[in-house]
Structure formats: C-alpha cells, structure tokens
Amino acid sequence: MSPQPLTRRQVLSLGCLSVASLAGCASRSTPPEDTPSAHTDTPTFTKAIAIEERDLVVTLPDRHDIEELTLVDPGGQHFATRPVQTGVTQVRFELLDPRLWGADYVHYEPGTYELVGVSEERTEKQEIPLEPDIRIADVEQVRDEQLPKYLYGIAVTVENVGTGPTWVYDVAFANSPYGLADSELRDGIGDPIFAHPERDQVSTISPGEQRVFIDAGSPLVFYDSSVCDGSQHIMEVQVGIATGEEIDSEIRLTMGGEITEYFLSRRWMCDEIDIEITDGI
C-alpha cells in the first residue's frame, strides 16, 4: 500500500466580509499581522470568500439579489463568469488544474482580482488578492514511517502563507554529500515526479496548508564510513513552484547514529542526521 500524502489541510476562510458580520469579526481576537487575508476596508456584497483546493468559493448572503458573478484578472481581462440561480448562495471559480502528465496545465495569474456582482438594480465590486506564497518550513531526514529504508532521502515540508493556491512540481539539491544526487529543477511544471507523494496523489496547496515532498534522489549518501561522528555539511534545497517561481534554503547536516552501507556499494548512510535550515546564518 502506498503511503498517504502527508498533509495538514487548512482551508483559508476569508469570511466576515459582509456589513452584517463586520461587528462580529471585530469582537474576535485580532489575527497576527502576517496572516494572509482577502478582507477589504469597505463593506462588500459577499458573505464569505474561501479557497478550497483549486477553487475560489464565493458565498453570498441568504437573501441576496445577485444574478451573475464575474471574476476579472489582475490585468483587467475577463477570467470567468458564473450565473447565479435564485436561491443559490455559493459559487465556485476554478483557478488552476495541474492536469498531471501533460504540458496543458492551467494556473491563474497571481495578483489582485476583481469580483463583480450584477443584479437588476446595481453592480457591486470587490477586490480579492490571490497570491500564493510558498516557503520551506522544515527539512529532515526521511524516516521509516514516511518511506521505509529510505534513510538516504530528504523530506521537505513546504507551507503556503499566501492567499491563493498552487502546487509544487519538483525538489532539487545542490552541494549534497552524494554529488550524483545534485540536479537543476526540471521544466515539467505539469509533470511533478516525487518518491512521495506518488504521481496520482500530487495536489494543490491551499493557503494555510503544509505538505511534505520527498525527492527520488539519494543526497544523504557518504563516501566516508567515519562520517557519522558528528561531522557537518552545508548544502542547498531548491523547490519549484507552479507559478514559475523557485525557492531555496541552505541547510546544515549534522551526521550521527549508526552507519549502514548503501546497497553494498561501499558508500554509507547515517541513521540519525539532524538538519537545520540556516539560509546563510
């Protein structure tokens, strides 16, 4: 049985945007300043806005009179229009589609969008920031519960602290102890390949969500059998994002534990490696 994706899904609720709910929001504790939000400073015609996987979900008040919703992209171009039937209070806009194993993936342009609501008597507008912000949250040696007998691998945890969804398509290494594991990020944004998650389990990363990725390479293999004595090594981890951005972190390895031979190759692995994100510090 293949391992399940290691996720901590937290759907970002960007609610409390209606006039009626502003007072309720004010009574709650103030969120941290760096918490992503799509709230505006002026009253809006929506009840709530959220990201659910690949969709922007717009919730309207129960007794609204909106007949049509249009999403306009940051360049002022039409993105999508959805009719709103009588009694319907929730409308979805698909923002992206990885379309795995192909080049015809779909990803929205990050930026501030405009939501336009039209009724017989008026037209309402509301700005919605949709900008993913992927960061490397943790890096550690692969453990048996993640992938058995994969001590030579590195598990990279990324988090989305932005306001829009996206996906990760590749992880690469530079200056690893085992030089054959070093590589550049691939060009295959629509074709992510990992040891974990498996291909058919790769999915989008919503705002507020973390996900773990394990590359198929073997960066934690050593040529020296005495390395597990507390020796240290500096290397780099790189992550490719579907927006076309690349992020990287410098990490420090501290080798310890018992030594194990890597597939009878006269190369070695340590079963306890501490990894610290340093980013040059």
C-alpha positions in Angstrom: 0.0 0.0 0.0 1.4 3.4 -1.0 1.8 6.0 1.8 -0.9 8.6 2.0 0.0 12.3 1.3 1.4 13.9 4.4 -0.9 17.0 4.5 -2.2 19.4 7.1 -5.1 20.9 5.1 -6.4 24.1 6.5 -8.8 25.8 4.2 -8.3 29.5 4.4 -11.6 31.2 5.3 -11.7 34.8 4.2 -15.1 35.4 5.6 -16.6 38.1 7.6 -16.8 40.4 4.6 -20.5 41.4 4.8 -21.7 44.5 6.5 -23.7 42.4 9.0 -20.6 40.4 10.1 -18.1 43.2 10.5 -19.1 43.8 14.1 -18.8 40.1 14.8 -15.3 40.0 13.4 -14.3 43.0 15.4 -15.2 41.2 18.6 -12.8 38.3 17.9 -9.1 38.3 18.7 -7.0 40.2 16.2 -5.1 37.8 13.9 -1.3 38.1 13.5 -0.2 40.8 11.2 1.4 38.3 8.7 -1.8 36.2 8.4 -2.9 36.2 4.7 -6.3 37.8 4.2 -8.6 39.0 1.4 -10.6 41.3 3.7 -11.2 44.8 2.3 -11.6 48.0 4.3 -15.0 48.8 2.8 -18.3 46.9 3.0 -18.8 44.2 0.4 -21.7 42.3 -1.1 -20.4 38.8 -0.3 -20.8 36.9 3.0 -17.6 34.9 2.7 -14.7 34.1 0.3 -12.6 31.0 0.7 -10.1 28.8 -1.2 -10.9 25.1 -1.4 -8.2 23.2 -3.2 -8.3 24.5 -6.7 -11.4 26.7 -6.4 -12.2 30.2 -5.3 -15.5 29.8 -3.4 -17.8 32.8 -3.1 -20.6 32.7 -0.6 -23.5 35.3 -0.9 -26.0 36.3 1.8 -29.1 34.2 2.1 -31.4 37.0 0.7 -29.1 38.4 -2.0 -30.4 39.6 -5.4 -27.2 38.9 -7.3 -27.9 37.3 -10.7 -24.3 37.0 -12.1 -20.8 36.9 -10.8 -17.7 37.8 -13.0 -14.1 37.4 -12.0 -11.7 39.9 -13.6 -7.9 39.1 -13.6 -5.1 41.5 -12.4 -4.7 42.8 -16.0 -8.3 43.8 -16.3 -9.2 40.9 -18.5 -12.3 38.6 -18.1 -11.4 35.5 -16.2 -14.8 33.7 -15.8 -18.5 34.4 -15.4 -21.0 32.4 -13.4 -24.8 32.8 -13.5 -26.4 32.8 -10.0 -29.7 31.0 -9.9 -32.4 32.1 -7.5 -31.8 30.6 -4.0 -28.1 29.7 -4.8 -25.7 31.2 -2.3 -22.4 29.6 -3.2 -20.5 29.9 -6.5 -17.1 28.4 -7.5 -14.4 29.6 -9.8 -11.7 27.0 -10.8 -8.4 28.8 -10.5 -6.0 26.0 -11.6 -5.7 22.5 -12.9 -2.4 20.6 -12.6 -3.5 18.1 -15.4 -0.7 15.8 -14.4 1.5 14.1 -17.0 0.9 16.8 -19.6 2.0 20.3 -20.5 -1.5 21.7 -20.8 -1.8 22.6 -17.1 -3.9 25.6 -16.0 -2.7 28.2 -13.4 -4.2 31.5 -12.8 -2.1 34.7 -12.9 -1.3 35.7 -9.3 -2.4 39.2 -8.2 -5.4 41.1 -7.1 -8.7 40.1 -8.9 -12.0 41.9 -9.0 -15.2 40.2 -8.3 -18.2 41.8 -10.0 -21.7 41.1 -8.9 -24.6 42.2 -11.0 -28.3 42.4 -10.1 -31.2 44.2 -11.8 -30.7 47.3 -9.7 -27.0 47.6 -9.2 -23.4 46.4 -9.9 -21.1 45.6 -6.9 -17.4 45.2 -7.0 -14.9 43.7 -4.6 -11.1 43.1 -4.7 -9.7 39.7 -3.9 -6.0 39.1 -3.5 -4.9 35.7 -5.0 -1.2 35.3 -4.5 0.4 32.1 -3.3 3.5 32.4 -1.1 5.3 29.1 -0.8 8.0 28.8 1.8 10.3 25.9 3.0 9.0 25.2 6.6 11.1 22.2 7.5 13.7 19.8 6.2 14.5 16.5 7.7 16.0 13.0 7.0 13.3 10.6 5.7 12.0 8.4 8.5 10.8 4.8 8.2 7.2 5.8 8.8 7.4 8.1 5.7 9.3 5.7 3.4 10.8 2.6 4.9 14.6 2.0 4.3 14.9 5.5 2.7 17.4 7.0 5.1 19.4 8.4 2.2 16.5 10.8 1.3 15.4 14.2 2.4 11.8 15.2 3.3 11.0 18.8 2.5 7.9 20.4 4.2 6.6 23.5 2.4 3.8 25.8 3.5 1.6 28.3 1.7 1.4 31.6 3.7 -0.2 33.5 0.8 -3.8 34.0 -0.3 -4.0 31.7 -3.4 -3.5 28.0 -4.2 -0.7 26.5 -6.2 1.3 23.3 -6.4 5.0 22.1 -6.1 6.4 20.2 -9.2 10.0 19.5 -8.2 12.6 19.4 -5.4 16.3 19.5 -6.2 19.6 19.6 -4.3 23.0 21.4 -4.7 26.3 20.5 -3.0 24.8 17.4 -1.4 27.3 14.8 0.1 26.5 12.5 -2.7 27.2 14.6 -5.8 25.2 12.3 -8.1 22.0 13.5 -6.3 22.6 17.1 -7.3 20.5 18.5 -10.2 18.7 21.6 -11.5 15.0 21.9 -11.2 13.1 20.3 -14.1 11.0 22.2 -16.6 8.0 19.9 -16.1 5.5 22.1 -14.2 2.7 20.0 -15.3 4.5 16.7 -14.7 5.6 16.5 -11.0 7.5 13.4 -10.0 8.4 12.5 -6.4 9.2 9.4 -4.4 6.4 10.8 -2.2 3.7 11.7 -2.8 3.0 9.3 -5.7 2.1 10.9 -9.1 -1.6 10.4 -8.8 -1.6 11.9 -5.3 0.0 15.2 -6.1 -2.5 18.0 -5.4 -2.7 21.7 -4.9 -1.5 23.5 -1.7 -4.2 25.9 -0.4 -3.4 29.0 1.8 -2.6 27.9 5.3 -1.7 24.4 4.3 1.6 22.4 4.6 2.7 19.4 2.5 5.7 17.1 2.6 7.7 16.2 -0.6 10.4 13.6 -0.9 12.6 13.6 -4.0 13.6 10.2 -5.5 17.3 11.1 -5.2 19.8 10.0 -2.6 21.5 13.1 -1.2 22.3 11.6 2.2 24.9 9.1 1.0 28.5 9.5 2.0 31.8 8.2 0.6 33.5 8.2 4.1 32.5 5.4 6.5 33.5 7.5 9.6 31.2 10.5 8.8 28.6 9.6 11.4 30.7 11.1 14.2 29.1 14.5 14.4 30.6 15.8 11.1 28.7 18.6 9.4 28.0 19.5 5.8 26.3 22.5 4.2 24.1 22.0 1.1 21.1 23.6 -0.6 17.5 22.6 -1.2 15.5 24.0 -4.1 11.7 23.9 -4.7 10.0 24.5 -8.0 6.5 26.2 -7.8 3.8 26.0 -10.5 3.8 29.8 -10.7 7.3 29.6 -12.2 9.0 30.7 -9.1 11.9 28.9 -7.4 12.6 29.0 -3.7 15.7 27.7 -2.0 17.2 27.2 1.5 20.6 26.5 2.8 20.7 23.6 5.3 23.3 22.2 7.7 23.6 18.5 8.1 25.0 17.0 11.4 25.6 13.3 11.0 25.2 10.9 13.8 23.8 7.5 14.8 24.8 4.1 13.3 26.4 3.7 9.9 24.8 1.5 7.3 26.2 0.5 3.9 24.2 1.9 0.9 23.2 -1.1 -1.1 26.6 -2.9 -0.9 28.2 0.0 -2.8 31.0 0.9 -0.4 29.1 4.1 0.3 27.4 4.9 3.6 24.4 6.2 5.4 23.9 7.5 8.9 20.6 6.6 10.6 20.4 9.9 12.6 21.0 13.1 10.8 20.0 16.4 12.2 19.1 19.0 9.5 18.9 22.7 10.3 17.7 25.5 7.9 20.4 28.1 8.1 19.9 30.3 4.9 23.4 31.6 5.4 23.2 32.4 9.1 
